[in-house]
Amino acid sequence: MDLDGTTVLVTGATGQVGWGVAHEAMAAGARLVLTASTTSSAQQLTAAFPDAEVVAVDLAADGADETVRAAVEHAGGRLDHVFAPIGAWWQQGPTLDQPPSELRELLGTYVVAQHRLVRATAPYLARTAGSYLLVTGAAGRRPIPDAGLLVIAVRAQWALAEVLRAELADAPFRFNEVRIRTRIERDARPGVVASRIAGEVFVGLLAGDARGELLHYPG
């Protein structure tokens, strides 16, 4: 894959999936814009990807749109692709034992953050006829013991992705969802896909021609 001259924004590059995509996009020649949720995470990314534009931003917070746009402008004002896995595992007890603030926080992470990121990056992607790949997981399939709020948040993220796939079907850029149905870690082992192996697949999806699709990655 040749991504020379392109700019790719990746969220979650301190984790497993985003880390693999960041490395594979860089290997394909792309310039990286990486978001991190904390200053310490941003420092880790700067050390690991010294040529990338790294920004610490809570994507669910007010003002995140402006922060992301400023990072893209600082990176040259061009954006071709967005790879957006946003969310972490949550399993902290029965649903009714949780305060409403916990549900708001999870919905902020899984839904509001994606909504803000699409809004912030869509104008740039439209100019380059690029692509946005919203990454979801399989946790919304059925209730999980002590993880009811996670199931709710993931299903809400699925709904957001479904609505955006329909509304952006004729947009100047391609919007797709990929639903991961396997475990991905940096090092492969039985039952686990290595981050860079998965990353190569996802970079291929970014650079491919799928539009308005729900794609599944079973590993």
Contacts in CASP RR format, 6 or more apart in sequence:
PFRMAT RR
TARGET T0000
AUTHOR 0000-0000-0000
METHOD contacts of the structure
MODEL  1
MDLDGTTVLVTGATGQVGWGVAHEAMAAGARLVLTASTTSSAQQLTAAFP
DAEVVAVDLAADGADETVRAAVEHAGGRLDHVFAPIGAWWQQGPTLDQPP
SELRELLGTYVVAQHRLVRATAPYLARTAGSYLLVTGAAGRRPIPDAGLL
VIAVRAQWALAEVLRAELADAPFRFNEVRIRTRIERDARPGVVASRIAGE
VFVGLLAGDARGELLHYPG
1 28 0 8 1.000
1 200 0 8 1.000
1 203 0 8 1.000
1 204 0 8 1.000
1 207 0 8 1.000
2 28 0 8 1.000
2 29 0 8 1.000
3 25 0 8 1.000
3 28 0 8 1.000
3 29 0 8 1.000
3 30 0 8 1.000
3 80 0 8 1.000
3 81 0 8 1.000
3 203 0 8 1.000
3 207 0 8 1.000
4 28 0 8 1.000
4 29 0 8 1.000
4 30 0 8 1.000
5 29 0 8 1.000
5 30 0 8 1.000
5 31 0 8 1.000
6 29 0 8 1.000
6 30 0 8 1.000
6 31 0 8 1.000
6 78 0 8 1.000
6 80 0 8 1.000
6 81 0 8 1.000
6 128 0 8 1.000
7 30 0 8 1.000
7 31 0 8 1.000
7 32 0 8 1.000
7 33 0 8 1.000
7 72 0 8 1.000
7 75 0 8 1.000
7 76 0 8 1.000
7 77 0 8 1.000
7 78 0 8 1.000
7 79 0 8 1.000
7 80 0 8 1.000
7 81 0 8 1.000
8 21 0 8 1.000
8 25 0 8 1.000
8 30 0 8 1.000
8 31 0 8 1.000
8 32 0 8 1.000
8 33 0 8 1.000
8 80 0 8 1.000
8 81 0 8 1.000
8 82 0 8 1.000
8 83 0 8 1.000
8 206 0 8 1.000
9 32 0 8 1.000
9 33 0 8 1.000
9 34 0 8 1.000
9 35 0 8 1.000
9 68 0 8 1.000
9 72 0 8 1.000
9 79 0 8 1.000
9 81 0 8 1.000
9 82 0 8 1.000
9 83 0 8 1.000
9 84 0 8 1.000
9 121 0 8 1.000
10 18 0 8 1.000
10 21 0 8 1.000
10 22 0 8 1.000
10 25 0 8 1.000
10 32 0 8 1.000
10 33 0 8 1.000
10 34 0 8 1.000
10 35 0 8 1.000
10 82 0 8 1.000
10 83 0 8 1.000
10 84 0 8 1.000
11 18 0 8 1.000
11 34 0 8 1.000
11 35 0 8 1.000
11 59 0 8 1.000
11 83 0 8 1.000
11 84 0 8 1.000
11 85 0 8 1.000
11 86 0 8 1.000
11 117 0 8 1.000
12 18 0 8 1.000
12 19 0 8 1.000
12 34 0 8 1.000
12 35 0 8 1.000
12 36 0 8 1.000
12 37 0 8 1.000
12 85 0 8 1.000
12 86 0 8 1.000
13 19 0 8 1.000
13 20 0 8 1.000
13 21 0 8 1.000
13 22 0 8 1.000
13 32 0 8 1.000
13 34 0 8 1.000
13 35 0 8 1.000
13 36 0 8 1.000
13 45 0 8 1.000
13 48 0 8 1.000
13 49 0 8 1.000
14 36 0 8 1.000
14 41 0 8 1.000
14 44 0 8 1.000
14 45 0 8 1.000
16 184 0 8 1.000
16 185 0 8 1.000
16 186 0 8 1.000
16 195 0 8 1.000
17 85 0 8 1.000
17 135 0 8 1.000
17 180 0 8 1.000
17 184 0 8 1.000
17 195 0 8 1.000
17 198 0 8 1.000
17 199 0 8 1.000
17 202 0 8 1.000
18 83 0 8 1.000
18 85 0 8 1.000
18 195 0 8 1.000
18 199 0 8 1.000
19 186 0 8 1.000
19 195 0 8 1.000
20 186 0 8 1.000
20 195 0 8 1.000
20 196 0 8 1.000
20 198 0 8 1.000
20 199 0 8 1.000
21 83 0 8 1.000
21 198 0 8 1.000
21 199 0 8 1.000
21 202 0 8 1.000
21 203 0 8 1.000
22 32 0 8 1.000
22 34 0 8 1.000
22 49 0 8 1.000
22 52 0 8 1.000
23 195 0 8 1.000
23 196 0 8 1.000
23 199 0 8 1.000
24 196 0 8 1.000
24 199 0 8 1.000
24 200 0 8 1.000
24 202 0 8 1.000
24 203 0 8 1.000
25 32 0 8 1.000
25 81 0 8 1.000
25 83 0 8 1.000
25 203 0 8 1.000
25 206 0 8 1.000
26 32 0 8 1.000
26 49 0 8 1.000
26 51 0 8 1.000
26 52 0 8 1.000
28 203 0 8 1.000
28 207 0 8 1.000
30 80 0 8 1.000
30 81 0 8 1.000
31 51 0 8 1.000
31 52 0 8 1.000
31 53 0 8 1.000
31 75 0 8 1.000
32 49 0 8 1.000
32 51 0 8 1.000
32 52 0 8 1.000
32 53 0 8 1.000
33 52 0 8 1.000
33 53 0 8 1.000
33 54 0 8 1.000
33 55 0 8 1.000
33 71 0 8 1.000
33 72 0 8 1.000
33 75 0 8 1.000
33 79 0 8 1.000
34 45 0 8 1.000
34 49 0 8 1.000
34 52 0 8 1.000
34 53 0 8 1.000
34 54 0 8 1.000
34 55 0 8 1.000
35 54 0 8 1.000
35 55 0 8 1.000
35 56 0 8 1.000
35 57 0 8 1.000
35 59 0 8 1.000
35 68 0 8 1.000
35 71 0 8 1.000
36 42 0 8 1.000
36 44 0 8 1.000
36 45 0 8 1.000
36 54 0 8 1.000
36 55 0 8 1.000
36 56 0 8 1.000
36 57 0 8 1.000
37 56 0 8 1.000
37 57 0 8 1.000
37 58 0 8 1.000
37 59 0 8 1.000
38 56 0 8 1.000
39 56 0 8 1.000
41 56 0 8 1.000
42 54 0 8 1.000
42 55 0 8 1.000
42 56 0 8 1.000
45 52 0 8 1.000
45 54 0 8 1.000
46 52 0 8 1.000
46 54 0 8 1.000
53 71 0 8 1.000
53 72 0 8 1.000
53 74 0 8 1.000
53 75 0 8 1.000
55 67 0 8 1.000
55 68 0 8 1.000
55 70 0 8 1.000
55 71 0 8 1.000
57 64 0 8 1.000
57 67 0 8 1.000
57 68 0 8 1.000
57 71 0 8 1.000
58 64 0 8 1.000
58 113 0 8 1.000
59 68 0 8 1.000
59 86 0 8 1.000
59 112 0 8 1.000
59 113 0 8 1.000
59 114 0 8 1.000
59 116 0 8 1.000
59 117 0 8 1.000
60 108 0 8 1.000
60 109 0 8 1.000
60 112 0 8 1.000
60 113 0 8 1.000
60 116 0 8 1.000
64 113 0 8 1.000
64 116 0 8 1.000
64 117 0 8 1.000
64 120 0 8 1.000
65 116 0 8 1.000
65 119 0 8 1.000
65 120 0 8 1.000
66 120 0 8 1.000
68 116 0 8 1.000
68 117 0 8 1.000
68 120 0 8 1.000
68 121 0 8 1.000
69 120 0 8 1.000
72 78 0 8 1.000
72 79 0 8 1.000
72 121 0 8 1.000
72 124 0 8 1.000
77 124 0 8 1.000
78 124 0 8 1.000
78 127 0 8 1.000
78 128 0 8 1.000
79 121 0 8 1.000
79 124 0 8 1.000
79 125 0 8 1.000
79 128 0 8 1.000
80 125 0 8 1.000
80 128 0 8 1.000
80 130 0 8 1.000
80 131 0 8 1.000
81 125 0 8 1.000
81 130 0 8 1.000
81 131 0 8 1.000
81 132 0 8 1.000
81 133 0 8 1.000
81 206 0 8 1.000
81 207 0 8 1.000
82 117 0 8 1.000
82 121 0 8 1.000
82 125 0 8 1.000
82 131 0 8 1.000
82 132 0 8 1.000
82 133 0 8 1.000
83 133 0 8 1.000
83 135 0 8 1.000
83 202 0 8 1.000
83 203 0 8 1.000
83 206 0 8 1.000
84 114 0 8 1.000
84 117 0 8 1.000
84 132 0 8 1.000
84 133 0 8 1.000
84 134 0 8 1.000
84 135 0 8 1.000
85 135 0 8 1.000
85 180 0 8 1.000
86 109 0 8 1.000
86 110 0 8 1.000
86 113 0 8 1.000
86 114 0 8 1.000
86 117 0 8 1.000
86 135 0 8 1.000
87 109 0 8 1.000
87 110 0 8 1.000
87 113 0 8 1.000
88 109 0 8 1.000
89 139 0 8 1.000
89 150 0 8 1.000
90 106 0 8 1.000
90 147 0 8 1.000
90 149 0 8 1.000
90 150 0 8 1.000
90 153 0 8 1.000
91 144 0 8 1.000
91 145 0 8 1.000
91 146 0 8 1.000
91 147 0 8 1.000
91 150 0 8 1.000
92 98 0 8 1.000
92 102 0 8 1.000
92 146 0 8 1.000
92 147 0 8 1.000
92 149 0 8 1.000
93 146 0 8 1.000
93 147 0 8 1.000
93 148 0 8 1.000
94 146 0 8 1.000
94 148 0 8 1.000
95 148 0 8 1.000
95 149 0 8 1.000
95 152 0 8 1.000
98 149 0 8 1.000
102 149 0 8 1.000
103 149 0 8 1.000
103 152 0 8 1.000
103 153 0 8 1.000
106 149 0 8 1.000
106 150 0 8 1.000
106 152 0 8 1.000
106 153 0 8 1.000
107 152 0 8 1.000
107 153 0 8 1.000
107 156 0 8 1.000
108 153 0 8 1.000
109 153 0 8 1.000
110 153 0 8 1.000
110 154 0 8 1.000
110 156 0 8 1.000
110 157 0 8 1.000
111 153 0 8 1.000
111 156 0 8 1.000
111 157 0 8 1.000
111 160 0 8 1.000
114 134 0 8 1.000
114 157 0 8 1.000
114 160 0 8 1.000
114 161 0 8 1.000
115 160 0 8 1.000
118 132 0 8 1.000
118 134 0 8 1.000
118 164 0 8 1.000
118 175 0 8 1.000
121 132 0 8 1.000
122 132 0 8 1.000
122 171 0 8 1.000
122 173 0 8 1.000
125 131 0 8 1.000
125 132 0 8 1.000
125 172 0 8 1.000
125 173 0 8 1.000
126 171 0 8 1.000
126 172 0 8 1.000
126 173 0 8 1.000
127 172 0 8 1.000
128 173 0 8 1.000
129 172 0 8 1.000
129 173 0 8 1.000
130 173 0 8 1.000
130 174 0 8 1.000
131 173 0 8 1.000
131 174 0 8 1.000
131 175 0 8 1.000
131 176 0 8 1.000
131 205 0 8 1.000
131 206 0 8 1.000
131 207 0 8 1.000
131 208 0 8 1.000
132 173 0 8 1.000
132 174 0 8 1.000
132 175 0 8 1.000
132 176 0 8 1.000
133 176 0 8 1.000
133 177 0 8 1.000
133 178 0 8 1.000
133 202 0 8 1.000
133 205 0 8 1.000
133 206 0 8 1.000
134 157 0 8 1.000
134 160 0 8 1.000
134 161 0 8 1.000
134 164 0 8 1.000
134 175 0 8 1.000
134 176 0 8 1.000
134 177 0 8 1.000
134 178 0 8 1.000
135 177 0 8 1.000
135 178 0 8 1.000
135 180 0 8 1.000
135 202 0 8 1.000
136 154 0 8 1.000
136 157 0 8 1.000
136 158 0 8 1.000
136 161 0 8 1.000
136 177 0 8 1.000
136 178 0 8 1.000
136 179 0 8 1.000
136 180 0 8 1.000
137 154 0 8 1.000
137 179 0 8 1.000
137 180 0 8 1.000
137 181 0 8 1.000
138 179 0 8 1.000
138 180 0 8 1.000
138 181 0 8 1.000
139 147 0 8 1.000
139 150 0 8 1.000
139 151 0 8 1.000
139 154 0 8 1.000
140 150 0 8 1.000
140 151 0 8 1.000
140 154 0 8 1.000
140 155 0 8 1.000
140 158 0 8 1.000
142 151 0 8 1.000
143 151 0 8 1.000
144 150 0 8 1.000
144 151 0 8 1.000
158 177 0 8 1.000
158 179 0 8 1.000
161 177 0 8 1.000
161 214 0 8 1.000
162 177 0 8 1.000
162 214 0 8 1.000
164 175 0 8 1.000
165 175 0 8 1.000
165 176 0 8 1.000
165 177 0 8 1.000
165 212 0 8 1.000
165 213 0 8 1.000
165 214 0 8 1.000
166 212 0 8 1.000
168 175 0 8 1.000
168 212 0 8 1.000
169 211 0 8 1.000
169 212 0 8 1.000
174 209 0 8 1.000
174 210 0 8 1.000
174 211 0 8 1.000
174 212 0 8 1.000
175 211 0 8 1.000
175 212 0 8 1.000
176 205 0 8 1.000
176 210 0 8 1.000
176 211 0 8 1.000
176 212 0 8 1.000
176 213 0 8 1.000
176 214 0 8 1.000
176 215 0 8 1.000
177 212 0 8 1.000
177 213 0 8 1.000
177 214 0 8 1.000
177 215 0 8 1.000
178 202 0 8 1.000
178 205 0 8 1.000
178 215 0 8 1.000
178 216 0 8 1.000
178 217 0 8 1.000
179 214 0 8 1.000
179 215 0 8 1.000
179 216 0 8 1.000
179 217 0 8 1.000
180 198 0 8 1.000
180 217 0 8 1.000
181 216 0 8 1.000
181 217 0 8 1.000
181 218 0 8 1.000
181 219 0 8 1.000
182 191 0 8 1.000
182 192 0 8 1.000
182 193 0 8 1.000
182 217 0 8 1.000
182 218 0 8 1.000
182 219 0 8 1.000
183 191 0 8 1.000
183 192 0 8 1.000
183 193 0 8 1.000
184 192 0 8 1.000
184 193 0 8 1.000
184 194 0 8 1.000
184 195 0 8 1.000
184 198 0 8 1.000
185 192 0 8 1.000
185 193 0 8 1.000
185 194 0 8 1.000
185 195 0 8 1.000
186 194 0 8 1.000
186 195 0 8 1.000
186 196 0 8 1.000
187 194 0 8 1.000
188 194 0 8 1.000
188 197 0 8 1.000
193 219 0 8 1.000
198 217 0 8 1.000
198 219 0 8 1.000
201 217 0 8 1.000
202 217 0 8 1.000
205 215 0 8 1.000
END
